[in-house]
Amino acid sequence: MIPVGAIVGAVMALRALNGAKGAKGQPNPYAADAGYFVLSLIFILPATLVCFAALLEGAWWCAPLVLLGLALFFPWTTVRWVFIPLGWTRAAYRFGSLAALSWGADPKGGRVLAGAWALLRSKNPSAEDRDWLEQQLADTCVPMRGAALVASGLLAASRGDLETARALCRSVSHLDRRVAPRLARKAALEWSLADAAAHGRWRDVLELSQRGSGSYSLAAFFQAAARRLLREPRAGRFALGAWWVLARRWWATWPLLKRAWQQTPAPSLLLAMGELAGSTPEPLARALELHAALARVPPGQEAMVLALATEAWEQALSSFTVKDLVAERAKGLAPGAGARALEMLGEQVTEELAAWVLAREVPLYRLEPSGQLFESVEYRARNELLERIEAAAEDVERRLAERRPLEAEEEWRGFLSLQRQCTLAAAIGGGEARRLAFEAVNIPLCNLGAWLFNERQERAIANGMFQWLLAESLELGSDEDRRRYRNNVGCGP
């Protein structure tokens, strides 16, 4: 007997789920594809239950059919806990296609993400599989959405390009959640946490764990471990153990738990450097020791240590001991050679300290200027960064004028680079540097976003750009800027 009722019900359910209407009566572009789920609910689940009942009656040949039915009915669970840990790249990709409902508005990107995740877990990753996934990403994931963005980041990690992987995985939080599925955000967060912990970047772990989207318990465990390893005073073992249990990744996170559990308080390097600054009576030797010790400064203490180093150099360059030494060495040379040598030494010190400030992203605006050298370092670092921002913004303008497009991922990475430099300018130079950086990128990024949105149909990444520009314009822009970006963000991803 043909199950007419079941077939009619399936067709009606498919139309109801996949034909969801938007506010203006148009098909909802963010609706999840629930077709496979409905079909599996009507056909696969009953067949699996029949096979299970037969298995209970002693029909052992039904066991493989039961397992197959469960795998087909729970495709993402199968991918996440079977194919990804085993590193089966193509199986993860194909079963990921069945989990379209889990990937919301980006099912094509989701299946590539599943394959890329499995490739990362593979003991012997295949270059052929990587090339195949990259081809699938280029052919099917246009326009680019959240899951495809994370997939691109994981593929970059599999190539060893960790900087690109970090930028792409962290940036998924900038996209509208309608085009950035929860599973994509969860995968990006988990990889970013693991990467930051593996490289000992515990401040980054603390920053990432604040997001915790989809992985709250795991993020809380990483946060507790990072606080222990940073030797924060209230980082106890009870919270560490409790979150480790709740995270339910006991085998994978055991080494981190063990390391954080055994961590004991240690004397602050800042205190040690303060003692160093007062232990060496000779000014130049003290300044050189502090300068060399900058490489050992832990994250979070850079600003205060920089203040100590600049103060030591100020005292060294103005001390009679150094001036007498320079004068002795300058005997027989041209008049004023000693003064020029001291001036050149000061410029070299300023240049090296400014480069260190940029590399370590030191928030100088939080400190009161402690001397002329400190002000020179701040001025040089801020100006160099603003020059980089202006040059990058001009490059965007030239490319727009020439209508010279880049791949969607490259466009997004270029925006992320500019955004990060603007954030760094604000951290180093405060509100004034932030305003100057926004003025430099405002129009170029607005035009780039409009081009991506209107002509190239890359609405998701364009919307991400507009959201950041709106947030900046609310504090730094004009009324016209705010109105423009509110309208642009309101157009949706």
C-alpha positions in Angstrom: 0.0 0.0 0.0 1.4 3.4 -1.0 1.7 5.8 2.0 -0.2 8.6 0.3 -0.8 10.5 3.5 2.9 10.5 4.5 3.9 11.7 1.0 1.4 14.5 1.0 2.4 15.5 4.6 6.1 15.6 3.5 5.3 17.8 0.5 3.3 20.2 2.6 6.0 20.4 5.3 8.7 21.0 2.8 6.7 23.9 1.3 6.0 25.4 4.7 9.7 25.2 5.9 11.5 26.0 2.7 9.1 28.6 1.3 9.2 30.8 4.4 8.3 34.4 3.4 10.1 37.5 4.4 8.5 40.7 5.6 7.7 41.8 2.0 6.3 38.5 0.8 9.6 37.4 -0.8 11.3 34.1 0.0 13.4 34.4 3.2 17.0 34.4 2.1 18.1 33.3 5.6 15.7 30.3 6.0 17.3 27.0 6.8 16.9 24.1 4.3 14.8 21.6 6.3 14.0 19.3 3.3 16.3 16.5 4.3 15.2 16.6 8.0 11.6 16.3 7.0 12.3 13.4 4.7 14.4 11.6 7.3 11.7 12.2 9.9 9.1 10.6 7.7 11.1 7.8 6.1 14.5 7.1 7.7 13.4 7.3 11.4 10.5 4.8 11.0 12.7 2.4 9.0 15.4 2.7 11.7 12.8 1.9 14.4 11.6 -1.1 12.5 15.1 -2.4 12.1 15.8 -1.8 15.8 12.6 -3.8 16.8 13.8 -6.6 14.5 17.2 -6.4 16.2 15.6 -6.8 19.6 13.9 -10.0 18.3 17.2 -11.5 17.5 17.8 -10.4 13.8 21.4 -9.4 14.3 21.8 -8.7 10.6 19.7 -5.5 11.3 22.5 -4.0 13.5 24.4 -2.3 10.6 21.1 -1.0 9.3 20.3 0.5 12.7 23.7 2.2 12.8 23.3 3.5 9.3 19.8 4.8 10.0 21.1 6.7 13.1 23.9 8.1 11.2 21.6 9.3 8.4 19.1 10.7 10.9 21.7 12.6 13.0 24.2 13.6 10.2 26.0 16.4 12.1 26.4 14.3 15.2 28.0 11.6 13.0 30.3 14.2 11.3 31.3 15.9 14.6 32.0 12.8 16.7 33.0 10.2 14.0 34.3 11.6 10.8 36.1 14.7 12.1 38.1 12.9 14.9 39.0 10.2 12.3 40.2 12.8 9.8 37.9 11.5 7.0 37.8 14.7 5.0 35.5 13.7 2.1 33.1 11.7 4.3 32.7 14.7 6.6 32.1 16.9 3.6 29.4 14.6 2.1 27.6 13.9 5.4 27.9 17.6 6.1 25.7 18.2 3.1 22.9 16.2 4.8 23.1 18.5 7.9 21.8 21.5 6.0 19.4 22.4 8.8 22.3 22.7 11.2 24.0 25.3 9.0 21.1 27.7 8.7 21.6 30.2 5.8 25.0 28.8 4.8 24.7 25.0 4.1 27.2 25.0 1.3 29.8 26.7 3.5 28.9 24.3 6.3 29.8 21.2 4.4 33.2 22.7 3.4 33.8 23.6 7.0 33.1 20.0 8.1 35.6 18.8 5.5 38.2 21.4 6.5 37.8 20.5 10.2 38.3 16.8 9.5 41.4 17.7 7.4 42.9 19.6 10.4 42.4 16.5 12.6 43.9 14.1 10.1 47.2 12.5 11.1 48.4 12.7 7.5 46.5 15.6 5.8 46.4 15.2 2.1 47.3 18.1 -0.2 44.9 16.6 -2.7 42.0 16.8 -0.2 43.0 20.4 0.7 43.0 21.4 -3.0 39.7 19.7 -3.5 38.1 21.5 -0.6 39.5 24.8 -1.7 38.0 24.2 -5.2 34.6 23.4 -3.6 34.8 26.6 -1.6 35.6 28.7 -4.6 32.9 27.1 -6.8 30.0 26.8 -4.5 30.4 29.3 -1.7 29.6 32.5 -3.6 28.7 34.8 -2.1 30.7 34.1 1.1 28.9 33.7 4.4 29.9 32.8 7.9 30.5 29.1 7.6 32.5 29.5 4.4 34.6 32.2 6.1 35.5 29.8 9.0 36.1 27.0 6.4 38.6 29.3 4.6 40.3 30.0 8.0 40.6 26.3 8.8 42.0 25.6 5.4 44.6 28.3 5.9 45.5 26.7 9.2 46.0 23.3 7.4 48.5 25.1 5.1 50.4 26.5 8.1 49.2 30.1 7.5 48.1 30.7 11.1 47.9 34.5 10.9 45.3 34.3 8.2 43.4 31.5 10.0 43.3 33.6 13.2 42.1 36.7 11.4 39.3 34.8 9.6 38.1 32.7 12.5 37.9 35.6 14.9 36.2 37.8 12.3 33.1 35.6 12.1 31.8 37.5 15.2 31.6 40.6 13.0 29.0 39.1 10.7 25.3 39.3 11.2 24.1 36.1 12.9 21.6 35.4 10.2 24.5 34.5 7.9 26.9 33.2 10.5 25.4 29.9 11.8 25.9 29.0 15.4 27.9 25.9 14.5 30.3 28.1 12.5 30.8 30.5 15.3 31.3 27.6 17.7 33.9 25.9 15.5 35.7 29.3 15.0 35.8 29.9 18.8 37.0 26.4 19.7 39.8 26.5 17.1 40.8 30.1 18.2 40.9 29.1 21.9 43.0 26.0 21.2 45.4 27.9 18.9 45.9 30.7 21.5 46.5 28.2 24.3 48.9 26.2 22.2 51.0 29.3 21.6 50.8 30.5 25.2 48.9 33.7 24.4 46.8 33.7 27.6 45.6 37.3 27.2 44.1 36.3 23.9 42.5 33.3 25.6 40.8 35.7 28.1 39.6 38.0 25.3 38.2 35.1 23.2 36.6 33.4 26.1 34.4 36.4 26.7 32.6 35.6 23.5 31.8 32.0 24.4 29.0 31.7 21.7 27.9 28.0 21.5 30.8 26.8 23.7 30.1 28.5 27.1 31.5 25.8 29.3 34.6 25.1 27.2 35.3 28.9 27.0 34.8 29.2 30.8 37.4 26.4 31.3 39.9 28.1 29.0 39.3 31.3 30.9 39.9 29.7 34.3 43.1 28.0 33.0 44.4 31.3 31.5 43.8 33.2 34.8 45.8 30.5 36.7 48.6 30.6 34.2 48.7 34.4 34.3 48.9 34.1 38.1 45.9 36.2 38.8 45.2 36.5 42.5 41.7 35.1 42.6 42.2 32.3 40.1 41.4 29.3 42.2 41.5 25.6 41.5 37.8 24.9 42.3 36.5 26.9 39.3 39.2 25.4 37.1 38.1 21.8 38.0 34.4 22.5 37.8 34.5 24.0 34.4 36.8 21.2 33.2 34.1 18.7 34.2 31.3 20.8 32.6 33.2 21.3 29.4 33.1 17.5 28.7 36.3 17.5 26.7 38.2 15.7 29.4 40.8 13.8 27.3 41.6 16.7 25.0 41.8 19.3 27.8 43.6 17.1 30.4 47.1 18.5 29.6 45.9 22.1 30.0 44.1 21.2 33.3 47.2 19.6 34.7 49.4 22.5 33.7 47.1 25.1 35.1 46.4 23.1 38.3 50.1 22.9 39.1 50.8 26.5 38.5 52.2 28.3 41.5 52.5 32.1 42.1 55.7 33.6 40.9 57.3 37.0 41.5 56.2 39.7 39.1 58.6 40.4 36.3 57.5 44.1 36.7 58.8 44.0 40.3 62.0 42.3 39.2 62.6 45.0 36.5 61.9 47.7 39.1 64.6 46.1 41.3 66.9 45.9 38.3 66.4 49.6 37.6 67.6 50.4 41.0 70.3 47.8 41.4 72.7 49.1 38.7 74.2 52.4 39.7 75.7 53.2 36.2 73.0 54.9 34.1 73.9 53.5 30.7 74.3 50.0 32.0 70.9 50.2 33.7 69.3 51.5 30.5 70.8 48.8 28.4 69.7 46.0 30.8 66.2 47.3 30.9 66.2 47.6 27.1 67.3 44.0 26.7 64.7 42.8 29.2 61.8 44.2 27.1 61.8 40.9 25.2 60.8 39.1 28.4 57.9 41.3 29.4 54.7 39.2 29.8 51.5 40.4 28.2 49.7 43.1 30.1 52.7 44.7 31.7 54.2 46.4 28.6 53.1 50.0 29.4 54.6 50.2 32.8 57.9 48.5 31.8 58.2 50.9 28.8 57.9 53.8 31.3 60.8 52.3 33.3 62.9 51.9 30.2 62.3 55.4 28.8 63.0 56.9 32.2 66.3 54.9 32.4 67.3 56.1 28.9 66.4 59.7 29.8 68.8 59.5 32.8 71.5 57.8 30.8 71.5 60.2 27.9 71.6 63.2 30.2 74.1 61.8 32.7 77.6 63.4 33.0 79.1 59.9 32.9 77.8 59.2 29.4 78.5 62.8 28.2 82.1 62.5 29.5 82.5 59.1 27.8 81.2 60.5 24.5 83.4 63.5 24.7 86.4 61.3 25.4 85.6 59.1 22.4 85.0 62.2 20.2 88.5 63.7 20.8 90.2 64.3 17.5 87.0 64.3 15.5 85.1 67.2 14.0 83.6 69.8 16.4 80.2 68.7 17.7 80.7 65.1 16.9 80.0 64.0 20.4 76.7 65.9 20.5 75.6 64.4 17.2 76.6 60.9 18.4 74.3 61.4 21.5 71.5 62.7 19.3 71.8 59.7 16.9 71.8 57.3 19.9 68.6 58.9 21.2 67.0 58.6 17.8 67.9 55.0 17.5 66.5 54.2 20.9 63.3 56.0 20.0 63.0 54.1 16.8 63.6 50.7 18.5 61.1 51.5 21.3 58.5 52.7 18.9 58.9 49.5 16.9 58.5 47.4 20.1 55.4 49.4 21.0 53.8 48.6 17.6 54.8 44.9 17.8 53.4 44.5 21.3 50.4 46.8 20.8 51.2 48.8 24.0 48.3 51.0 25.1 50.3 54.2 25.6 47.3 56.5 26.0 46.7 55.0 29.5 50.0 56.4 30.8 51.0 59.9 31.7 54.0 61.1 29.7 57.1 60.5 31.9 59.5 62.5 29.9 60.6 63.8 26.5 61.7 60.4 25.3 58.4 58.8 26.2 56.6 61.5 24.2 58.9 60.9 21.2 58.2 57.2 21.3 54.5 57.8 21.4 54.6 60.4 18.6 56.6 58.2 16.4 54.5 55.0 16.9 51.3 56.9 16.4 52.4 58.7 13.2 53.9 55.5 11.7 50.6 53.7 12.3 48.5 56.5 10.9 50.7 56.6 7.8 50.1 52.9 7.3 46.4 53.4 7.6 46.3 56.3 5.2 48.4 54.3 2.7 46.1 51.3 2.9 43.0 53.5 2.5 44.5 55.2 -0.6 45.2 51.8 -2.1 41.5 50.9 -1.6 40.5 54.1 -3.3 42.8 53.5 -6.3 41.5 49.9 -6.7 37.9 51.1 -6.6 38.6 53.7 -9.2 40.2 51.1 -11.4 37.3 48.6 -10.6 40.0 46.0 -9.8 38.2 43.3 -7.7 39.8 40.8 -5.3 38.5 37.5 -4.1 35.8 37.9 -1.4 38.1 36.5 1.3 40.9 38.9 0.3 38.5 41.8 0.4 37.5 40.8 3.9 41.1 40.2 5.1 42.0 43.7 3.8 39.2 45.2 5.8 40.2 43.3 8.9 43.7 44.5 8.5 42.5 48.1 8.3 40.1 47.6 11.2 42.9 46.2 13.4 45.2 49.1 12.6 42.5 51.5 13.5 42.0 49.7 16.8 45.7 49.7 17.5 45.9 53.5 16.7 43.2 54.1 19.3 45.1 51.9 21.8 48.4 53.7 21.3 47.2 57.3 20.7 43.8 57.5 22.4 40.8 59.3 21.1 42.5 61.7 18.8 44.4 59.0 17.0 41.1 57.0 16.7 39.4 60.0 15.1 42.2 60.5 12.6 42.2 56.8 11.7 38.4 56.9 11.2 38.6 60.0 9.0 41.2 58.2 6.8 39.1 55.0 6.3 35.6 56.3 6.4 34.9 57.1 2.8 37.1 54.3 1.2 35.5 51.6 3.3 32.0 52.9 2.7 32.6 52.9 -1.0 34.1 49.4 -0.9 31.2 48.1 1.1 28.7 49.6 -1.4 30.5 48.1 -4.3 30.6 44.6 -2.6 26.9 44.9 -1.7 25.4 46.3 -4.8 27.5 45.0 -7.7 29.3 41.9 -6.4 26.4 40.6 -4.2 28.8 40.0 -1.3 26.2 41.2 1.1 27.4 39.4 4.2 30.9 40.8 4.3 29.7 44.2 3.2 27.2 44.3 6.1 30.0 43.4 8.5 32.0 46.4 7.2 29.0 48.7 7.6 28.3 47.4 11.2 31.9 48.4 12.2 31.6 51.8 10.5 28.3 52.4 12.2 29.8 51.6 15.6 32.7 54.0 14.9 30.5 56.8 13.5 28.3 56.7 16.6 31.3 58.1 18.6 33.4 59.8 15.9 31.3 60.5 12.8 28.9 63.2 11.7 25.1 62.9 11.7 25.3 62.1 8.0 27.7 59.3 8.6 25.3 57.8 11.3 22.3 58.1 9.1 24.1 56.5 6.1 25.4 53.5 8.1 22.1 52.9 9.9 20.5 52.7 6.4 23.2 50.4 5.1 23.1 48.0 8.1 19.3 48.1 7.9 19.5 46.6 4.3 20.6 43.3 5.9 23.3 40.9 5.0 
